[in-house]
Amino acid sequence: MKENKGYRAVSVMPALKEGHPVADVTLVKGTEWKTVSEKLD
């Protein structure tokens, strides 16, 4: 959230990318939506 000021997390889904666990986080700010991946290991 620090890198995406003003955005609010509305969904988190676990995933694997290149064999590593990540969390795909959907963020919203007004009518703007985006998804970011956060490493979990």
ROSE-4610 file (N, C-alpha, C; in Angstrom, 1 decimal, always signed):
// ROSE-4610
residu = [M/M/M/K/K/K/E/E/E/N/N/N/K/K/K/G/G/G/Y/Y/Y/R/R/R/A/A/A/V/V/V/S/S/S/V/V/V/M/M/M/P/P/P/A/A/A/L/L/L/K/K/K/E/E/E/G/G/G/H/H/H/P/P/P/V/V/V/A/A/A/D/D/D/V/V/V/T/T/T/L/L/L/V/V/V/K/K/K/G/G/G/T/T/T/E/E/E/W/W/W/K/K/K/T/T/T/V/V/V/S/S/S/E/E/E/K/K/K/L/L/L/D/D/D]
num = [1/1/1/2/2/2/3/3/3/4/4/4/5/5/5/6/6/6/7/7/7/8/8/8/9/9/9/10/10/10/11/11/11/12/12/12/13/13/13/14/14/14/15/15/15/16/16/16/17/17/17/18/18/18/19/19/19/20/20/20/21/21/21/22/22/22/23/23/23/24/24/24/25/25/25/26/26/26/27/27/27/28/28/28/29/29/29/30/30/30/31/31/31/32/32/32/33/33/33/34/34/34/35/35/35/36/36/36/37/37/37/38/38/38/39/39/39/40/40/40/41/41/41]
x = [+0.8/+0.0/+0.9/+2.1/+2.9/+3.3/+3.5/+3.8/+2.6/+1.4/+0.1/-0.8/-0.3/-1.0/-2.3/-3.4/-4.7/-5.5/-4.9/-5.6/-6.0/-7.1/-7.6/-7.6/-7.2/-7.1/-8.6/-9.0/-10.4/-10.4/-9.3/-9.2/-7.8/-7.6/-6.3/-6.4/-5.7/-5.7/-4.3/-4.2/-2.8/-2.5/-1.3/-0.8/+0.6/+1.0/+2.4/+2.9/+4.1/+4.7/+6.2/+6.5/+7.9/+8.2/+7.3/+7.5/+7.5/+7.2/+7.3/+5.9/+5.5/+4.2/+4.1/+3.0/+2.7/+1.3/+1.0/-0.4/-0.7/-1.7/-2.2/-3.2/-2.9/-3.8/-4.5/-5.8/-6.5/-6.8/-6.4/-6.5/-7.5/-8.2/-9.1/-8.9/-9.1/-9.0/-10.0/-11.1/-12.2/-12.7/-12.6/-13.0/-11.8/-10.6/-9.3/-9.1/-8.8/-8.5/-7.2/-6.4/-5.2/-4.9/-4.1/-3.6/-2.1/-1.6/-0.2/+0.1/+1.3/+1.8/+2.8/+2.6/+3.5/+4.1/+5.4/+6.1/+5.8/+5.7/+5.4/+6.5/+7.6/+8.8/+10.0]
y = [-1.2/+0.0/+1.3/+1.2/+2.3/+2.9/+1.9/+2.4/+2.8/+2.6/+3.0/+3.8/+5.0/+5.9/+6.3/+6.3/+6.6/+5.5/+4.3/+3.1/+2.3/+1.5/+0.7/-0.8/-1.7/-3.1/-3.7/-4.3/-4.8/-6.3/-6.9/-8.3/-8.8/-10.0/-10.6/-12.1/-12.5/-13.9/-14.5/-15.7/-16.3/-16.9/-16.9/-17.4/-17.8/-18.5/-18.9/-18.3/-17.7/-17.1/-17.6/-18.3/-18.8/-19.7/-20.4/-21.3/-20.7/-19.4/-18.6/-18.2/-18.2/-17.7/-16.2/-15.7/-14.3/-14.1/-12.8/-12.4/-11.4/-11.7/-10.7/-9.8/-8.5/-7.6/-6.7/-6.6/-5.7/-4.4/-3.3/-2.0/-1.1/-0.2/+0.7/+2.1/+3.1/+4.5/+5.3/+5.6/+6.2/+5.2/+5.5/+4.6/+3.9/+4.1/+3.5/+2.2/+1.1/-0.2/-0.7/-1.4/-2.0/-3.2/-4.1/-5.3/-5.3/-5.6/-5.7/-7.0/-7.5/-8.8/-8.5/-9.1/-9.0/-10.3/-10.4/-11.7/-12.1/-13.4/-13.9/-14.7/-14.8/-15.5/-14.7]
z = [+0.0/+0.0/+0.0/+0.5/+0.6/-0.8/-1.8/-3.1/-3.9/-3.4/-4.1/-3.2/-2.8/-1.9/-2.5/-1.7/-2.1/-2.6/-2.9/-3.3/-2.1/-2.3/-1.3/-1.8/-1.0/-1.4/-1.3/-2.4/-2.4/-2.7/-3.0/-3.3/-3.2/-2.6/-2.6/-3.0/-4.0/-4.4/-4.4/-3.8/-3.8/-5.3/-5.6/-6.9/-6.8/-7.9/-8.1/-9.3/-9.2/-10.4/-10.4/-11.4/-11.6/-10.4/-9.8/-8.7/-7.4/-7.3/-6.0/-5.6/-4.4/-3.9/-4.0/-4.5/-4.5/-4.2/-3.8/-3.6/-4.7/-5.5/-6.5/-5.8/-5.6/-4.9/-5.9/-5.8/-6.6/-5.8/-6.4/-5.8/-6.5/-5.8/-6.4/-5.8/-6.7/-6.2/-7.1/-6.5/-7.3/-8.3/-9.6/-10.7/-11.3/-10.8/-11.3/-10.6/-11.3/-10.8/-11.3/-10.4/-10.9/-10.0/-10.6/-9.8/-9.7/-8.5/-8.3/-7.6/-7.8/-7.2/-6.1/-5.0/-3.9/-3.6/-3.5/-3.2/-1.7/-1.5/-0.2/+0.4/-0.3/+0.2/+0.3]
